[in-house]
Amino acid sequence: MWVGGKYSILKMFHTNEMQDVFIGCHKNNSQYLVLINYIRDETCVKSLEALDMKEISDNILYSNKEEDQIVIVTEFKEGYKLEDYLHNSHLRLSTRMNMILEYLDKISKYDRLNELIRNSLILKSQILVNDKKLSINEFIFIDHRVEFKDVIGKIQNYIRKILFTGLNLEEYEVRTIKEMESYIHNLGIEYEKYHRIQEIFHDFKKFYLYKWALK
């Protein structure tokens, strides 16, 4: 049996009461690996069937409702792991700020998903860099225990990595670095004021424009 007419299941990768996730491949190329996700949680199914997932995720190859579950096939993105790229590239602070804006803009699309999927998606996804552009391996491993404050913690961690991994701090004023550190710290302790990723995106954009870029 071919999933979506193109993909074959190879082995189980992850399972719980809400979903089964398999490693698969394209029927014409066994080296072209994909993630095949059968989501059966009723709340998630109702949310997903009302959306065009290809408008939300950059690496959805196939999405369809089959009986009482949603089947999603996701490709594995190629690229450098974020930390490896940052360690091996001499990036100016302005470039790093733009990378953060790009990241937050990309994941803001997840606000259209229900909270359970959105939160799990951000926590399990992996940022890669390919041809100097960010890409995201978007893994939907649903977990009832995930709260939005956990998501903010993950976003906070990514912002810190993008800003400071491999950065030569001596090239910048102490005040500039302290302002960056203060923003990241406050994001974690003021998490209750955020309910959507887009709110974090807009706040960071204001911080970038008014606290640093326009100085």
C-alpha positions in Angstrom: 0.0 0.0 0.0 1.3 3.4 -1.0 0.6 6.4 1.2 -0.7 9.3 -1.0 0.2 7.1 -4.0 3.9 7.8 -3.6 5.3 6.8 -0.2 6.0 3.5 1.4 6.2 2.8 5.2 9.6 1.4 6.3 9.4 1.3 10.1 7.7 2.7 13.2 9.4 5.9 14.6 7.0 7.1 17.3 3.7 6.2 18.7 1.2 7.2 21.5 -2.5 7.2 21.9 -2.9 10.3 19.6 -0.8 9.3 16.7 1.5 6.8 14.9 4.6 8.1 13.1 6.6 6.1 10.6 9.8 6.5 8.6 9.0 6.1 5.0 10.5 6.7 1.5 9.4 7.6 -2.0 8.4 4.7 -4.1 10.8 5.6 -6.8 13.8 6.4 -4.6 14.5 4.5 -1.4 17.0 7.1 -0.3 14.4 9.9 -0.3 13.2 9.5 3.3 10.0 11.0 4.7 8.0 11.1 7.9 4.5 9.6 7.7 2.2 10.8 10.4 -1.2 9.2 11.2 -2.9 11.6 13.7 -6.1 10.2 15.3 -6.7 12.6 18.2 -10.2 13.8 17.6 -9.5 17.5 18.5 -6.4 17.6 16.3 -8.2 15.9 13.4 -11.0 18.5 13.5 -8.5 21.3 13.6 -6.3 19.9 10.8 -9.1 19.0 8.4 -10.2 22.6 8.3 -6.8 23.8 7.2 -4.6 23.6 4.1 -1.4 22.4 5.8 0.7 23.3 2.8 0.0 27.0 3.6 1.3 26.5 7.1 4.2 24.1 6.7 7.0 24.4 4.1 7.8 20.7 4.0 4.4 19.0 3.8 4.3 16.7 0.8 0.9 15.2 1.4 -2.0 15.8 3.7 -5.4 14.1 3.7 -8.2 12.8 5.9 -8.6 9.0 5.8 -11.5 7.7 7.8 -11.1 9.1 11.3 -7.5 10.2 11.0 -5.3 12.8 9.3 -2.3 11.5 7.3 0.6 13.9 6.8 3.8 13.1 4.9 6.7 15.4 5.7 10.0 15.6 4.0 13.3 15.9 5.9 15.0 19.2 5.2 18.7 19.3 4.4 21.2 21.8 5.8 23.6 22.6 8.5 22.5 22.3 12.1 22.0 25.8 13.5 24.8 25.7 16.0 27.3 24.3 13.5 26.5 27.0 11.0 26.8 29.8 13.7 30.1 28.4 14.9 31.6 28.3 11.4 30.3 31.6 10.0 31.4 35.1 10.9 28.0 36.7 11.2 27.4 40.3 12.2 24.8 41.1 14.9 22.5 42.7 12.3 22.5 39.4 10.3 21.7 37.5 13.4 18.8 39.8 14.2 17.4 39.3 10.8 17.7 35.5 11.2 15.6 35.8 14.4 13.0 37.8 12.6 12.9 35.2 9.8 12.5 32.4 12.3 9.7 34.1 14.3 7.9 35.0 11.1 8.1 31.4 9.9 6.7 29.9 13.1 4.0 32.6 13.4 2.1 30.6 10.8 1.6 27.9 13.5 -0.8 30.1 15.4 -3.4 28.9 13.0 -3.1 25.4 14.4 -4.7 24.3 17.7 -2.6 24.8 20.8 -1.7 21.2 21.2 -0.2 20.8 17.7 1.4 24.3 17.7 3.2 23.8 21.0 4.4 20.3 20.2 5.5 21.3 16.7 7.8 24.1 18.0 9.3 22.0 20.7 10.1 19.1 18.4 11.2 20.9 15.3 14.8 21.5 14.3 16.2 24.6 12.7 18.6 24.1 9.8 20.5 26.5 7.6 20.7 25.9 3.9 22.2 28.4 1.4 22.3 31.0 4.2 18.5 30.7 4.8 16.7 29.1 7.7 14.6 26.0 7.2 12.7 24.0 9.7 12.3 20.2 10.0 8.7 20.3 11.2 8.0 17.3 13.3 4.5 16.9 14.7 4.9 14.7 17.8 1.8 15.6 19.9 2.2 15.8 23.6 -0.7 16.7 26.0 1.8 18.0 28.6 3.1 20.9 26.5 2.2 24.4 27.7 2.8 27.7 25.9 5.4 28.7 28.5 7.4 25.7 27.4 7.2 27.0 23.8 8.4 30.4 24.9 11.3 28.8 26.6 12.3 27.0 23.4 11.9 30.3 21.4 14.0 32.0 24.0 16.7 29.4 23.7 16.8 29.7 19.9 17.0 33.5 20.1 19.9 33.2 22.5 21.7 30.7 20.3 21.3 32.8 17.1 22.5 35.9 18.8 25.5 34.7 20.7 26.8 31.4 19.3 30.1 32.2 17.7 29.6 36.0 18.1 32.7 38.1 18.9 31.4 40.1 21.8 34.4 42.4 21.8 33.2 44.0 18.5 30.2 45.5 20.2 29.4 48.0 23.0 28.7 46.4 26.4 25.4 48.3 26.5 24.3 46.7 23.2 25.0 43.2 24.5 23.3 43.9 27.8 20.2 45.1 26.1 20.1 41.8 24.1 20.6 39.7 27.2 17.9 41.7 29.0 15.4 41.2 26.2 16.0 37.4 26.2 15.7 37.2 30.0 12.5 39.2 30.1 11.0 37.0 27.5 11.2 34.1 29.9 9.9 35.8 33.0 7.1 37.7 31.3 5.8 34.7 29.4 2.2 35.2 30.8 1.6 38.2 28.6 2.0 36.2 25.4 -0.7 33.9 24.0 0.4 33.7 20.3 3.7 33.4 18.6 2.9 36.4 16.4 2.9 38.6 19.6 6.5 37.5 20.3 7.4 38.3 16.7 5.9 41.8 16.8 7.6 42.5 20.2 11.0 41.4 18.9 10.5 43.5 15.7 9.8 46.6 17.9 12.8 45.8 20.0 15.0 45.4 16.9 13.8 48.6 15.3 13.5 51.0 18.2 16.1 49.7 20.7 18.9 48.9 18.3 18.5 49.2 14.5 17.5 52.9 14.6 20.2 54.1 17.1 
